């Protein structure tokens, strides 16, 4: 399948990393005529490029370009990228100096024949032994129909570079060949265990919250900035479709498919209608890894219209953290509901007496209408008795949770949505316990209970409470997003976070105690290399 180059808009390229990842690299690997058709495996990035000293005297410095194209083991082209607005004269000259140092390693061959420099606005290409570039492309010239683009492809195109490499390889023909394993020591070396990658371990510790979000804020960030929709797959063969429908499993027959999870119209109508959602159970069915939890955070923070977001308060219960013991789980749920409502209302001071009075308004009014009316209004005695009533209500977890859901739900004209995340991950007895807790919550509290469950869980327990109490029009299912798109989206968020860090220089320690200094931007290359290695040869 051909891969064309989709040129990014200028406003998308804000720094050197953007030029490298959004413009230069995609242009190099895109198929002709929109790109140079260089296969990713032939492009060496900064992390693997050797540094050379260039310049002389006081201007001497260590330098390495952004990309080197190596074919048949020979460096053929050097590419340098700069930030938008940076003049290319110096970048092009540095690329030529680096090419000269590389060629010095191959005195009888001089393999590097092409150099290139770009800042996203301009693209210069020319022979490595000529001071001025042969082809100067502006942003508008980078297009399949451009004559200048065709001239640049004659120099930097993969076919041209391959032909050059073939000629050089013939000149340096080798009469005898060795397996790499034998050259470095044979099976003994091959079976050695590689030590811990401390560089990768540090990166994982700092960016783990993006790829495996745990906290509410991390999940909301992924829901807003990194969500990948999973549109339903269409079937085009009618006879096969009839056979499939005839054998439709119960989780499909009894649920509504959300066709586009980025805009779940099927579910939005449930929240928009006049239906009473309190004391109800909503089921979200999806296979393992389909992103049920992420979808619910996306629904909460992005997909729901603003007016509905104001009328709903979401409380997520992470069952992975719950004590799966019948005597403790109920109090854990009560505490989590109170904590979740407090988190959802950060502007309120829950230690303020006015707020406490509103939350426990029923108990407050009941006291004043009842035995409190026997005491002198506003007296110390009446205030003390009221203090004992409110303190007792606060100390009683069940009463306190009931008051919180009543005030922030019905009294405010809102719906409390309680989501049981990871409710069906444990063994059978734990799953049944969580269903029992969900049924209790549905019965005791004025909330909407949402249960994300796997397909097999629904098939196994659809006749068990509370799954059997869920109305059919409150049972939905989603399909998983494309893994490649989801991973690339998370990598993009990680790259943005790396680019925004203030500390531009870092160090990590090797197993032998040596410390390596590296620039913050090199972490971006590490991330893109990992992602590219997964999908480079098999999409």
Secondary structure as UniProt FT lines:
FT   HELIX           10..12
FT   HELIX           16..18
FT   HELIX           19..24
FT   HELIX           25..29
FT   TURN            32..34
FT   HELIX           40..42
FT   STRAND          43..45
FT   HELIX           46..48
FT   STRAND          52..54
FT   HELIX           57..59
FT   STRAND          61..63
FT   STRAND          67..71
FT   TURN            72..73
FT   STRAND          74..81
FT   TURN            84..85
FT   HELIX           88..104
FT   TURN            105..109
FT   STRAND          114..118
FT   STRAND          122..127
FT   TURN            128..129
FT   STRAND          135..138
FT   HELIX           139..141
FT   TURN            144..145
FT   HELIX           147..156
FT   HELIX           158..171
FT   HELIX           180..183
FT   TURN            184..186
FT   HELIX           187..190
FT   HELIX           198..211
FT   HELIX           216..225
FT   HELIX           238..246
FT   HELIX           250..253
FT   STRAND          256..257
FT   HELIX           261..263
FT   HELIX           265..272
FT   TURN            278..279
FT   STRAND          280..285
FT   TURN            288..289
FT   HELIX           292..298
FT   HELIX           299..303
FT   HELIX           306..310
FT   STRAND          312..318
FT   HELIX           319..321
FT   HELIX           326..344
FT   TURN            345..347
FT   TURN            350..351
FT   HELIX           353..359
FT   HELIX           361..369
FT   HELIX           371..374
FT   TURN            377..378
FT   HELIX           380..395
FT   HELIX           397..405
FT   HELIX           406..411
FT   TURN            412..413
FT   STRAND          415..421
FT   TURN            422..424
FT   HELIX           428..444
FT   STRAND          448..453
FT   HELIX           455..461
FT   TURN            462..463
FT   TURN            465..466
FT   HELIX           467..469
FT   HELIX           472..474
FT   STRAND          475..477
FT   HELIX           483..499
FT   STRAND          505..509
FT   TURN            511..512
FT   STRAND          515..519
FT   HELIX           521..535
//
